[in-house]
Amino acid sequence: MAMRVEVPMSAINTEIELPLTIGVGDVVSTVGTLTLEVRGGKAEDFRPALADALRQAADAVERAATHEADEEVPDAAAHG
């Protein structure tokens, strides 16, 4: 026995959480998540949220690169 239920698109209200992954060469890293709201059966404009998430990821990469450059390596030759 099959049952069919029809729901109007306007009744669909939810959030969808998507992983935000960035790949460089063979290295793929999940840097966060992107949450999209669905209201009235339509997803919100994701571009502002995606742009913000990418800015945050870029800032984290820049901070990590700066921090790594300042770290000392054991047995490394001194700069002179």
C-alpha positions as CSV (number, residue, x, y, z in Angstrom):
1,M,0.0,0.0,0.0
2,A,1.4,3.4,-1.0
3,M,0.5,6.7,0.5
4,R,1.0,10.1,-1.0
5,V,1.2,13.3,1.0
6,E,1.4,16.6,-0.6
7,V,2.9,19.6,1.3
8,P,2.9,23.1,-0.1
9,M,6.4,24.6,-0.6
10,S,5.4,27.5,1.7
11,A,5.2,25.0,4.6
12,I,8.9,24.0,4.3
13,N,11.0,25.9,6.8
14,T,14.3,24.5,7.9
15,E,18.0,25.0,8.1
16,I,20.6,23.0,6.1
17,E,24.1,22.8,7.5
18,L,26.8,22.2,4.9
19,P,30.5,21.5,5.5
20,L,32.9,24.2,4.0
21,T,36.0,22.4,2.7
22,I,39.0,23.9,1.0
23,G,41.5,21.8,-0.9
24,V,45.1,22.7,-1.9
25,G,46.7,19.9,-3.9
26,D,46.1,16.6,-2.2
27,V,45.2,18.3,1.1
28,V,41.5,18.9,1.8
29,S,40.5,20.5,5.1
30,T,37.0,21.3,6.5
31,V,37.3,24.9,7.7
32,G,33.8,25.3,9.0
33,T,30.2,25.0,8.1
34,L,27.7,27.1,6.2
35,T,24.1,27.2,7.5
36,L,21.4,28.0,5.0
37,E,17.9,28.8,6.1
38,V,15.0,27.6,4.0
39,R,11.9,29.7,4.4
40,G,8.7,29.2,2.5
41,G,10.4,26.5,0.5
42,K,13.2,28.7,-0.8
43,A,16.8,28.9,0.4
44,E,18.1,32.2,1.5
45,D,20.7,34.0,-0.6
46,F,23.8,32.0,0.4
47,R,26.4,34.4,-1.1
48,P,26.9,36.8,1.8
49,A,27.2,33.9,4.3
50,L,29.7,32.1,2.0
51,A,31.7,35.2,1.4
52,D,31.9,35.8,5.2
53,A,33.0,32.2,5.8
54,L,35.7,32.4,3.1
55,R,37.0,35.7,4.6
56,Q,37.3,34.0,8.0
57,A,39.1,31.0,6.5
58,A,41.5,33.4,4.7
59,D,42.2,35.3,7.9
60,A,42.9,32.0,9.7
61,V,45.4,31.0,7.0
62,E,47.2,34.3,7.1
63,R,47.4,34.2,10.9
64,A,48.7,30.6,10.8
65,A,51.3,31.5,8.1
66,T,52.6,34.5,10.2
67,H,52.7,32.4,13.3
68,E,54.6,29.6,11.6
69,A,57.2,32.0,10.2
70,D,58.1,33.1,13.7
71,E,58.6,29.6,15.1
72,E,62.1,28.4,15.8
73,V,63.3,25.2,14.3
74,P,65.5,23.0,16.5
75,D,69.1,22.8,15.2
76,A,68.5,25.4,12.5
77,A,71.3,27.6,11.4
78,A,71.3,31.1,12.9
79,H,70.5,34.0,10.6
80,G,73.4,36.3,10.4
